[in-house]
Amino acid sequence: MMNDDGIPLAHYTFAGNNADRKTVIEEVDDSRTRVCVADVVLVADERMTSSLNFGWLEEAGVSFIFGELCRIRAQVFISFLALQLTVFF
C-alpha cells in the first residue's frame, strides 16, 4: 500500500499456498481499518481477479484497476461489464 506520493504505508505477505485472488477482500478491509484513508484504489494483476472480487469491490465502493489476460478471463470481465451497463441503463 502506498500513499499518493508513492510512499509505502503497509505491505502484506501470505503463505505460499494461498491463492492471490483469495487475499483481496482481506487486504482491502485491513487497509481501510489500519490506515485512515478517504479513497482506496486497488491496482492488481490477473491473479487477483475473480467474479467474487469484482462484485465485492463494486459493492464496497472500492475503485480498482486490474490487469487482465483477455484470452483467459474474458468471460468474467465481459460479465462484469454487462452488469455495469445494467446499472446505468
Secondary structure as UniProt FT lines:
FT   TURN            4..5
FT   TURN            16..17
FT   HELIX           20..22
FT   HELIX           24..34
FT   STRAND          41..44
FT   HELIX           46..48
FT   HELIX           51..60
FT   STRAND          63..66
FT   HELIX           70..88
//
